[in-house]
Amino acid sequence: MLLALLLAQTNLALPAEVHLTIPPRGCRTLLDGKEVRFDQLRDRLKPLADAGTEIHFQPHPRADYACVDKVIGVLAKLPGAKLGFVGNEQSDRQEAK
């Protein structure tokens, strides 16, 4: 909420979409390529979700399942969020070569 208020005061628009990824090693989350600690994830995503920003979630195919599950739990608690689960078909094709 604070982020949305600050952006409204400075006339900055929230992005139409953001990309939330989980790399293959460790339990880390990246929001548009910048690391966000798990305990800060909800606070970073809520203002975006409230503003209608699409959150595109793409864990790496080898990402830790428990980490992916924790992030899905955070996403599920964002009422009205526009979520997109990006497939890993491209990664699957590259690994098959």
N, C-alpha and C positions, 0 to 999 in steps of 0.2 A: 504494500500500500504506500509506504514511504517513497519508494522508487517512482511509482506512478504520479504521486503528488509533486515530487521534484521535477520530473519530466514535464508535467503540465505547466509548472511555473516557469520553466525555461523554454517552453515551446518546442521541445524535442519530441519527436514521435517515437513510439516503441516500434521495433521491427515487426514486419508482417509474419516472419517465421524465424525460429531459432533451431539450432541443431544440438541435440543432447546425445553424446556418445559415451561409450564405455570402452576403453582400450583393452587389448587382449591380456595384459598382465596386471595383477593387483586390482583392488577395488577403488578405482578412480572414476570420477565423472568429469566430462568436459562439456562446457556450454559454449558453443561457437568457438571451440578450440582452446578455451581457457579453463584451467582446472578450477573446479568448485568443490569445496569440502562437502562431504555428505551431510553434515549437520547444518549447512547453509543452503542446501539445495532447495528446500521448500520455500524459504524466504526469497530466494532468487527467482523461482519459477512463478510464484503466486501473482505478483504484479503483472507479469507477462500474460498469464492465463486470464486474469481479470480484464485485461485490455483486448483480449481476443487474438493474441499472437498464437500462431500455430507452433506447437512443440513437436519437432520431428525427432523421434527416438530411434537410435540405431546402435545397439550394442555390437561390438565385434563378434564374429562367430565363435571365437575362442575366449570370450569374456567369461569371467567367473559367474556361474549361474546364481549363486547367493547374492552377489552384487546386483545383477540384473533384477532379481526378485525384489530387493530393497528399493531400487529406483522405481520399479513399477508400483510398489506400495505408495511411494510419495506421489507419483502421477495420479494414482487412483483417488487421492485425497484432495485433488484440485477440482472442485465442482465447476462444471461448464467449460473445462479446458478443451481446446481443440488439439487433439493428439493425432499424430501420424506415426505409425510403426513402419520404419523404412526397412525393406527386405535386404537380405545379404546375397542376392542372386549373383551379383557381379563378383563378390568374393568367392562364392562357390565355384564359379567358372574359372577363375584364375587359379584356384588351388587344384582343380582337376587337370590342369595342363602339365 
